[in-house]
Amino acid sequence: MTAFRFNTSLSGTAGIARLLVVAGLLVMQAGCATYYSHYAMFPAENSKGEPRTVRLSWDTAEYPGWWFASDRATPLTVETQCSERVWKLYDESHAEAEGCGQGIRACGQPAQDRLVESRQPAGVDDLCMSVRSSDSEARIADIPGRLELVVACEPVSPVKGEGKEAVNVDYIRASTVPYTVYSRKAPRGAFNARPPKFERSVCDAE
């Protein structure tokens, strides 16, 4: 059996001091941030041309200008009323960011999406959703109150499964003209920080 040994460079008084410094920096970094929730709700059509409400949401941690840390953000989530399909857009600050483009984007999922322009299947190398920006290194944390959402894909099938197991996976309709979206911002935990829920009666009626 191999014995576990502590790194001698972190043992003793000096090692404890280093750990305390690191812990202190982490606490200071978290304490200096102000947390916000962002969301937007707007009308659009899904790929079948049905009127739907689309919801965008993300959270940010914002630091004062004099602080060493950069603002951070969660992925940007895109949801379509009556659908179980949830899109997440990433930027280069996220480990999950894929290589289908630059800036804020979401890539296609094999067997689930296809490119509207070419009618070809979309995969992890194909850009399906993005936030239009002149900056190739655009980050979600820097999104102002207005953004342009570009949708280039559609579902291979708007429904997954059959019979009672069928699930709606449709989503916002692709368009050559970006969707102009205006978002709201509120301190996280505030009464108005949560986006409104989708109206389910529309879905039940269908």
Secondary structure, 3 states (H helix, E strand, C coil): CCCCCCCHHHCHHHHHHHHHHHHHHHHHHHHHCEEEEEEEEEEEEECCCCEEEEEEEEEEEECCCCCCCCCEECCEEEEECCCCCEEEEECCCCCCCCCCCCCCEEECCCCCEEECCCCCEECCCCEEEEECCCCCCCCHHHCCCEEEEEECEEECCCEECCHHHCEECCCECCEEEEEEEECEEEECCCCCCCCCCCCCHHHHHC
